[in-house]
Amino acid sequence: EIRYLLVNATTRRDAENNIVGVVGVAQDVTEAAKHDRAVAAMANELRQLVDTANAPIFGIDIHGNVNEWNDKTAEITGYSKMEAMNCPLVDTYIVPLLRSSVQEVMDNALRGIETSNYELEFKTKTNEIRYLLVNATTRRDAENNIVGVVGVAQDVTEAAERDRAVAAMANELRQLVDTANAPIFGIDVNGNVNEWNFKTSEITGFARSEALNRPLVETYIVPELRQSVQEVLDKALRGIETSNYELEFKTKTHEIRYLLVNATTRRDAENNIVGV
């Protein structure tokens, strides 16, 4: 076996002060040495795990300068570890619009207040934007002193771009509904108005703000047709749609407008019926 000794080597002298040898006074540090080697091996293993992780991991010191930049972060940003180290993270890699809020997240973590699932936008070397969902974790030394922040991230660029495309499409559809040259109106599952476009306002005389959340049938349908219109809407709320149904709308000036209506079931993303 191997024993690790911590030795003081002291010169040995005779009565005339002549050197006659050496005395070694030792301390057996075998267990401590084994512990130190185990810690070093674990540190090397953790370093390898961080560097080769399939998620971007980056970190800053207490001054906000980069001191951690793994391979995945280098891959998605285009900046090598050597280029990134010691650069101010926020000023260098975060888009201007988000710098203040990201700095606040980092400052909080440097005070021990950690943040989970914070979305930030990283600027790449080719001036593209990568969207990262980050956990900002306080980094501490062996004495529990705060020495920096580590960000463990998930690259959600594809999902973020998809969400933005869907939002853009939703805005476009909203504009199409609002400005359509045909009256478009809708109800929720309780029969109350939740859709009322400009054309519907124009022909009825009721503004959108006046119509929303009002019971459609009782408020706007002439009394003799309420039962049949309610039946059409109830069917649509069960998924049975009706085309080219003629109904009579009562306007604000008590005129009657005749509308040929398609009653279409409205569903949410999980295909649950949410209205007509």
N, C-alpha and C positions, 0 to 999 in steps of 0.2 A: 504494500500500500504506500501511498504518498502522504506524508505529513507536512503541513506548511508551518514553518516557524518564523517568528519575527525576532530577529537577533540584534543585540548590541555587542559588537566586537570590541573588547577592551584590552589594551596592551598590558602585559604582565611583566613586572620588574622585580629584580632581587634587592637585597639590602643596600647594594651600592648603586641602585637605580639603573642597572643594566637590564635591557630588554631580554627576557628569557622565554617569552611566549605570548600567547593570546588567550583570553578567557571570553567565552561566548555566553551571555546571559539571554535566554530565549523565552519566548511566549508561544505556546502552541495555538496557532490561529487557523488550524485546519478547517474547523466548522465555518468560521467567518469567511475564509477564502472560498470554500465551496458555495456558500450563500452568495458571495459577490459574483462568482462565475455564473451561478444560476440566474441572478438578476441581469447580468450582462447578456447572457444568452437570450433571456426573455425580451430584453430591450431590443436586441438585434432582430428577433423574430417579429416584434411589434413594428419596428421600423420597416421591415420587409412587407408586412401586411399593409401598412399605411401607404407605402410607395406603390405597391402593386394592386391596391384595392380597385374594384370596378366602379367606385363612386369618387367624385372629386372631393379631396380633402385639402384644405388650406388653413393657414393659421397666421396670426399676427402676434407681435410682442406688445408690451404695454405702450409703445409709442405709435402703434398702428402700422408698423412695417412688417412685410411678409417674412415669416421665418419657417413656414411649412407650405409645401407645394408639391403634391404628389404627381405621379405619372398621368393619372386621369385628368387632373386639372390642367396639366401642360398640354394634354391632347385636345381638350375641348376649347382651350383659349388660344392655343398656338404659341404661347409664351413658355419657353423652357424654364426649368427650375432655376438655372443660373441667371436668366434674365429677370425673373420675378423676385428673387430673394433681396430683401432689404429695401424694396420699393414700397411706398405708401399704398396700401391695398385700395382704399376708397378712392383716392384721387387718381390712381392709375387705371383701375380696372372696372370701376362702377360707372354706369351712365350718369351724366350730370344731374338728371332729374331726380335720381334716387339717392344721391350721395348723402344728403342730410339725414334721411331716414335710416340708411344703412349705418352711418356713423353713430346714430343713436343706439341701434342694436348692438354695435360693437362696444360702445361706451358702457351700456348696461351690463354686457357680459364681463367687462373689465371691473365692474363693481360686484360681480357675482350673480347678476340677474340674467339668467339664460333665456334664450328665445328658441322656440321650435317652429318648424314649417314656415319660415319667412321666405317669401319669394323675392329674389333680386335678379337684376339683369347685369350679366357680365359682358364687358366689351372685349371682343377677341382681337387678335393681332391683325386680322383682315377686316376689322371694323364691323363684323357681324355682331348680333346680340344672341347670347345664350341665356336661357331662363333657368335659374337654379332654385330649388327648394332647399333651404339651409336650416340646420340646427346649429345655433351659435352657442358653443359650450365653453365655459370658463376653464382656463388651463392653470394648474397650480404646481408649485414645486414640492419637494419632500417635506418642507416645513409648512405647507398649506398656504403659502403666499401666492397671490395671483400674479402670474407672469405673462399672461396673454390670453388669446382666444383661439379656439379651433373650430372651424366650420366644416361639418360633414354634410355633403350636399347630394341632391339627386337632380340629374339633368332632366328637366321637364320641358325642354324647348319644343319638342314635337307636339306635346299635349297643349302647351301654351299657344302655339301657333294655330292648332286646331280650334281651341277655345275662342281665339280672336277671330278666326274665320267664321265660326258659328255665330259669334256676336255680331259680326259685320253683316252676315246674312239675315240675322234676326232684325237688325236695324233697317236693312233694306226692305224686308217683308213688311215691317211696321209702317214704313213710309209708303209702300205700295198700297197697303190696306187703308191708311189714312187718306191718301190722295186719289184712291180709285174713283172712277167715274160711275160706279154703281154703289148703292147703299149696302154697307156691310155692318151687321150688328151681331152681338152674341150674348149668351147668358151663361152663368155658372150652374152648378148642379142644383142650386136652390131656385133657379128661374130668374135671378136678378141680373140686370144688364152689366156686362163687363167689357163689352166691345161696342163702339159707336163711332163710325168714321164720319169724315166731313160731309160726305154726300147724304148720309142719314140725318145729320144735323140740318142740312140744307132743306131737305124735303119735309121734315117734320117740324122744323122750327125750334126743336129742343137742342140746346148745346150739349156737348159731351158731358160737361160737369153737372148738368141738370139730370141727365139720363142715367149716369153710372149708379149702380147699386139699387136702382128702382126695379120693382117686379115688371117684367116686360109685358106679359099678357094683361094684367089688371090695369096697367097704366096707359098702354098705347094701342091696344087692340079693341075694336068696337065690340060692345057687349054680346051681340048675337053670334060672334065668331070666336069668342074666348075659349069655349069648351073644345072646339075642333082644333084651334091653334095649340092649345095646351096639350092635346093628344099628340099632335105632330112633334112637339118639342119633347114630350115624355118618351116617345119612341126613339127619337134621336139620342136621348140620354141613356137609352138601352142599346144603342148601336144600330138602330133601324132608321136609315136615312130616308128623306123624302125629297123628290125633285119637282120643280115647277108647281109648287103649291101657291094658290092665290090667296092673299090675305089683305085686309083693309086696315091701314094704319091711321090712327087719329092724330092730327097735327095740333100744334099749339094754338092755332086759330080755329080749331074745331072743324077743319076740313077733313076729307077722307082722301087718302092716297092709296091706290091699288098697287100692290107689289106682288110680283111673281118670284117666289122664294125657293132656294134650295136649302134645306135644313140639314147641315152636315155635323156629324159627331166630332167633338174636339177632344183630343187625347194628349196626355203628357208624355214625357220621355219613356216612362215605364208602360205605356199603352193603356193607362187608366183613363176612363172617361171623366173629363173635367168640365164639360159644358157642351154648348151647341153654337 
